[in-house]
Amino acid sequence: MSATLAGRSVRRIGFGAMQLPGPGVWGPPRDRNTALAVLRQAVELGVNHIDTAQYYGRGVSNELIHSALHPYPDDLVLVSKVGGDRDDSGGWIPAQRPEQLRAGVEANLRALEVDQVDVVNLRLMDTGHEVPGEQRADLDSQLAEMIALREEGKIGGIGISNVTLDQLRHSLPASIVCVQNPYSLLDRSGEPLLELCTEHGLAWVPFFPLGSAFPGAAKVTEHPAVVSAATALDATPAQVGLAWLLAHDSHTLLIPGTSNPQHLAENMAAADVHLDSDTMRILDAARS
Ligand SMILES: NC(=O)c1ccc[n+]([C@@H]2O[C@H](COP(=O)([O-])OP(=O)(O)OC[C@H]3O[C@@H](n4cnc5c(N)ncnc54)[C@H](OP(=O)(O)O)[C@@H]3O)[C@@H](O)[C@H]2O)c1
């Protein structure tokens, strides 16, 4: 089950590194050895697409990836994102100006110890976050900076994240390679963006594929239709949620996040879970 991302072949199930730092994606992991083991296990299980950000933990996810996996396997595609940062108490803050995007890429290059980050997502922050005036940057100037970074060889491909349909359309001439927006069996708000990705052959890499770790978010693994399908298939609810995403559209690449070795093994095995047409119909109708 492989696909192409920025011209590289990747398995359709990758790994999201946001759950590796401490609680609230802030500070060191509760258990550093387990976090390192999870990363090594991911690669042993065939993961060759890892999603990260310098602002996860601040610096923690990238440091763990470097410690666990450097020198990296030749086929490993490292994907990061710029556009955000953390304040000193762990609050999420925007870093949207072109020079901040550049500084973000440079920080990733140093932390991961690579000459090029394979893909970097421009992560917009203008929904759900208060963006102070001095942080507002127009999309054209942001894309121009990302293109310059690509031309300089510092990034291999440009992705875009947390965008509206209009912003995605506007970004297409920059030859973007992937889109990261929230999307899951329970949150289909991104469906029009997925359709545009399909039309243009772009990788659709949903974040929060299981509903995220954030308190209050609807969890895919707790939905009755998912639990019931899992029981019938002798699979786990997480596997059903991930298998539905894989079956729903072939442009989808998964980056479920976990800090738990057992969950990681389960998530990778979701590739072997087949959902028949009746089950797909029931799951298609499920919503939060
Ligand atoms: N572009 C962006 O702005 C953006 C935003 C958010 C996230 N992301 C990326 O997307 C990735 C995925 O999103 P996410 O990690 O926030 O959320 P997620 O993958 O939807 O869910 C993670 C949560 O699910 C749990 N989980 C994972 N596998 C499980 C399993 N098999 N059974 C039961 N629970 C399971 C995890 O707990 P355990 O640790 O206990 O397994 C964690 O609480 C992130 O890791 C990050 O790389 C990108």
The ligand as an SDF file (V2000), in Angstrom:
LIG
                    3D

 48 52  0  0  0  0  0  0  0  0999 V2000
   -0.8330   20.4050   10.2220 N   0  0  0  0  0  0  0  0  0  0  0  0
   -1.2370   20.6250   11.4420 C   0  0  0  0  0  0  0  0  0  0  0  0
   -1.5330   21.7400   11.8270 O   0  0  0  0  0  0  0  0  0  0  0  0
   -1.3610   19.4850   12.4180 C   0  0  0  0  0  0  0  0  0  0  0  0
   -2.1600   19.6660   13.5560 C   0  0  0  0  0  0  0  0  0  0  0  0
   -2.2700   18.6070   14.4260 C   0  0  0  0  0  0  0  0  0  0  0  0
   -1.6050   17.4140   14.2020 C   0  0  0  0  0  0  0  0  0  0  0  0
   -0.8260   17.2710   13.0910 N   0  0  0  0  0  0  0  0  0  0  0  0
   -0.1370   16.0020   12.8070 C   0  0  0  0  0  0  0  0  0  0  0  0
   -1.1310   15.0040   12.6860 O   0  0  0  0  0  0  0  0  0  0  0  0
   -0.7910   13.8980   13.5120 C   0  0  0  0  0  0  0  0  0  0  0  0
   -2.0640   13.1880   13.9240 C   0  0  0  0  0  0  0  0  0  0  0  0
   -2.8740   14.0150   14.7370 O   0  0  0  0  0  0  0  0  0  0  0  0
   -2.9070   13.8660   16.3250 P   0  0  0  0  0  0  0  0  0  0  0  0
   -1.7580   13.0610   16.8100 O   0  0  0  0  0  0  0  0  0  0  0  0
   -3.0810   15.2290   16.8770 O   0  0  0  0  0  0  0  0  0  0  0  0
   -4.2810   13.1260   16.5750 O   0  0  0  0  0  0  0  0  0  0  0  0
   -4.8370   11.6660   16.2210 P   0  0  0  0  0  0  0  0  0  0  0  0
   -3.8440   10.8880   15.4490 O   0  0  0  0  0  0  0  0  0  0  0  0
   -6.2110   11.8840   15.6660 O   0  0  0  0  0  0  0  0  0  0  0  0
   -5.0520   11.0460   17.6550 O   0  0  0  0  0  0  0  0  0  0  0  0
   -4.0370   10.9120   18.5870 C   0  0  0  0  0  0  0  0  0  0  0  0
   -4.7090   10.3490   19.8360 C   0  0  0  0  0  0  0  0  0  0  0  0
   -5.2210    9.0440   19.5340 O   0  0  0  0  0  0  0  0  0  0  0  0
   -4.6580    8.0970   20.4290 C   0  0  0  0  0  0  0  0  0  0  0  0
   -4.3970    6.8790   19.6650 N   0  0  0  0  0  0  0  0  0  0  0  0
   -3.5230    6.6770   18.6600 C   0  0  0  0  0  0  0  0  0  0  0  0
   -3.5840    5.4240   18.2000 N   0  0  0  0  0  0  0  0  0  0  0  0
   -4.5270    4.8040   18.9440 C   0  0  0  0  0  0  0  0  0  0  0  0
   -5.0380    3.4850   18.9770 C   0  0  0  0  0  0  0  0  0  0  0  0
   -4.5980    2.5450   18.1370 N   0  0  0  0  0  0  0  0  0  0  0  0
   -6.0140    3.1960   19.8760 N   0  0  0  0  0  0  0  0  0  0  0  0
   -6.4720    4.1240   20.7220 C   0  0  0  0  0  0  0  0  0  0  0  0
   -6.0240    5.4000   20.7510 N   0  0  0  0  0  0  0  0  0  0  0  0
   -5.0570    5.7270   19.8700 C   0  0  0  0  0  0  0  0  0  0  0  0
   -3.3950    8.7240   20.9650 C   0  0  0  0  0  0  0  0  0  0  0  0
   -3.1340    8.2730   22.2670 O   0  0  0  0  0  0  0  0  0  0  0  0
   -1.8350    7.3440   22.5920 P   0  0  0  0  0  0  0  0  0  0  0  0
   -0.6270    8.2330   22.5050 O   0  0  0  0  0  0  0  0  0  0  0  0
   -2.1400    6.8470   23.9680 O   0  0  0  0  0  0  0  0  0  0  0  0
   -1.8260    6.2410   21.5690 O   0  0  0  0  0  0  0  0  0  0  0  0
   -3.7730   10.2100   20.9910 C   0  0  0  0  0  0  0  0  0  0  0  0
   -4.5010   10.4860   22.1820 O   0  0  0  0  0  0  0  0  0  0  0  0
   -0.0120   14.5340   14.6620 C   0  0  0  0  0  0  0  0  0  0  0  0
    0.7070   13.5800   15.4140 O   0  0  0  0  0  0  0  0  0  0  0  0
    0.8180   15.5530   13.9280 C   0  0  0  0  0  0  0  0  0  0  0  0
    1.9760   14.9480   13.3880 O   0  0  0  0  0  0  0  0  0  0  0  0
   -0.7060   18.2820   12.1770 C   0  0  0  0  0  0  0  0  0  0  0  0
  1  2  1  0
  2  3  2  0
  2  4  1  0
  4  5  1  0
  4 48  2  0
  5  6  2  0
  6  7  1  0
  7  8  2  0
  8  9  1  0
  8 48  1  0
  9 10  1  0
  9 46  1  0
 10 11  1  0
 11 12  1  0
 11 44  1  0
 12 13  1  0
 13 14  1  0
 14 15  2  0
 14 16  1  0
 14 17  1  0
 17 18  1  0
 18 19  2  0
 18 20  1  0
 18 21  1  0
 21 22  1  0
 22 23  1  0
 23 24  1  0
 23 42  1  0
 24 25  1  0
 25 26  1  0
 25 36  1  0
 26 27  1  0
 26 35  1  0
 27 28  2  0
 28 29  1  0
 29 30  1  0
 29 35  2  0
 30 31  1  0
 30 32  2  0
 32 33  1  0
 33 34  2  0
 34 35  1  0
 36 37  1  0
 36 42  1  0
 37 38  1  0
 38 39  2  0
 38 40  1  0
 38 41  1  0
 42 43  1  0
 44 45  1  0
 44 46  1  0
 46 47  1  0
M  CHG  2   8   1  16  -1
M  END
$$$$
